Every structure is written in structure tokens, then in C-alpha cells.
Amino acid sequence: MKVYPLRKEYLISYDIEDNKIRNYIFDELGRYGLKWTQKSVFWGYLTIAELSAVKRCLNENLKSKDKAFITHTNFNGQGQSYSIGHGKEDFSDWNETEVI
């Protein structure tokens, strides 16, 4: 297992009504190297600065009925996290070189 000392593992999910905004958020999260794991859910590693940028992006683009959450997680075995329907390999192929 790789260790990324400057990055922490996060799970981000959202419920956005507007297709245009939802597609924009989808693209933005991918630009930060986050992996799309299922509908409206992304997983990956972020630095503090990247996390701040993601929060800012969500705050600036979500409307009053939209929802999103960001949670620090540890699917790579550094604590107790559970997933059903996902294999360990789903949370292990993150490559730091993919991050812009």
C-alpha cells in the first residue's frame, strides 16, 4: 500500500438537480484526480489546498436544494471503513501523477 503523507483520503458525494451544474462538478472532481466510484460519489486523496478548492467549488456552484458532503475516510486499511459491493482494488489504484 502506498502512503501519501501530504494527502488524506476522502469520499465526496452530492445530490444536484441541475444537469449542467452536476456535469460541471463531476468534471471538476475528476480534475483533482478523484476517482468516480458510483453515481455522484468520488473517492481519492487531496491535499489541504485541494480540499479547500473542492469546498469552494461546491459552495460556489450548488443551489439551495442541492446537497454535498465530504468525509475523511480510510478504505485503504488504515482504520475501520466498510464498503459493500466494492473490492479493495476499487480503492487502491489512485496515482499521484494524475493530480493536476
Contacts in CASP RR format, 6 or more apart in sequence:
PFRMAT RR
TARGET T0000
AUTHOR 0000-0000-0000
METHOD contacts of the structure
MODEL  1
MKVYPLRKEYLISYDIEDNKIRNYIFDELGRYGLKWTQKSVFWGYLTIAE
LSAVKRCLNENLKSKDKAFITHTNFNGQGQSYSIGHGKEDFSDWNETEVI
1 76 0 8 1.000
1 77 0 8 1.000
1 92 0 8 1.000
2 94 0 8 1.000
4 45 0 8 1.000
4 96 0 8 1.000
6 47 0 8 1.000
7 45 0 8 1.000
7 46 0 8 1.000
7 47 0 8 1.000
7 50 0 8 1.000
7 96 0 8 1.000
8 45 0 8 1.000
8 46 0 8 1.000
8 51 0 8 1.000
8 72 0 8 1.000
9 43 0 8 1.000
9 44 0 8 1.000
9 45 0 8 1.000
9 72 0 8 1.000
9 73 0 8 1.000
9 74 0 8 1.000
9 75 0 8 1.000
9 76 0 8 1.000
9 78 0 8 1.000
10 34 0 8 1.000
10 43 0 8 1.000
10 44 0 8 1.000
10 45 0 8 1.000
10 46 0 8 1.000
10 51 0 8 1.000
10 70 0 8 1.000
10 71 0 8 1.000
10 72 0 8 1.000
10 73 0 8 1.000
11 41 0 8 1.000
11 42 0 8 1.000
11 43 0 8 1.000
11 44 0 8 1.000
11 70 0 8 1.000
11 71 0 8 1.000
11 73 0 8 1.000
11 75 0 8 1.000
12 29 0 8 1.000
12 34 0 8 1.000
12 41 0 8 1.000
12 42 0 8 1.000
12 43 0 8 1.000
12 54 0 8 1.000
12 68 0 8 1.000
12 69 0 8 1.000
12 70 0 8 1.000
12 71 0 8 1.000
13 40 0 8 1.000
13 41 0 8 1.000
13 42 0 8 1.000
13 68 0 8 1.000
13 69 0 8 1.000
14 22 0 8 1.000
14 25 0 8 1.000
14 40 0 8 1.000
14 58 0 8 1.000
14 62 0 8 1.000
14 66 0 8 1.000
14 67 0 8 1.000
14 68 0 8 1.000
14 69 0 8 1.000
15 40 0 8 1.000
15 66 0 8 1.000
15 67 0 8 1.000
15 68 0 8 1.000
16 22 0 8 1.000
16 25 0 8 1.000
16 40 0 8 1.000
16 62 0 8 1.000
16 63 0 8 1.000
16 66 0 8 1.000
16 67 0 8 1.000
16 68 0 8 1.000
17 63 0 8 1.000
17 65 0 8 1.000
17 66 0 8 1.000
18 63 0 8 1.000
18 66 0 8 1.000
21 61 0 8 1.000
21 62 0 8 1.000
21 63 0 8 1.000
21 66 0 8 1.000
22 40 0 8 1.000
24 61 0 8 1.000
25 57 0 8 1.000
25 58 0 8 1.000
25 61 0 8 1.000
25 62 0 8 1.000
25 68 0 8 1.000
26 36 0 8 1.000
28 54 0 8 1.000
28 57 0 8 1.000
29 36 0 8 1.000
29 42 0 8 1.000
29 54 0 8 1.000
30 36 0 8 1.000
30 42 0 8 1.000
31 100 0 8 1.000
32 46 0 8 1.000
32 50 0 8 1.000
32 53 0 8 1.000
32 54 0 8 1.000
32 99 0 8 1.000
32 100 0 8 1.000
33 44 0 8 1.000
33 94 0 8 1.000
33 98 0 8 1.000
33 99 0 8 1.000
33 100 0 8 1.000
34 42 0 8 1.000
34 43 0 8 1.000
34 44 0 8 1.000
34 46 0 8 1.000
35 42 0 8 1.000
35 43 0 8 1.000
35 44 0 8 1.000
35 93 0 8 1.000
35 94 0 8 1.000
36 42 0 8 1.000
37 43 0 8 1.000
37 86 0 8 1.000
37 90 0 8 1.000
43 73 0 8 1.000
43 75 0 8 1.000
43 90 0 8 1.000
43 91 0 8 1.000
44 94 0 8 1.000
45 94 0 8 1.000
45 96 0 8 1.000
45 99 0 8 1.000
46 54 0 8 1.000
50 99 0 8 1.000
51 70 0 8 1.000
54 70 0 8 1.000
55 70 0 8 1.000
58 68 0 8 1.000
58 70 0 8 1.000
62 68 0 8 1.000
73 81 0 8 1.000
74 80 0 8 1.000
74 81 0 8 1.000
75 81 0 8 1.000
75 83 0 8 1.000
75 88 0 8 1.000
75 91 0 8 1.000
76 91 0 8 1.000
76 92 0 8 1.000
83 90 0 8 1.000
83 91 0 8 1.000
END
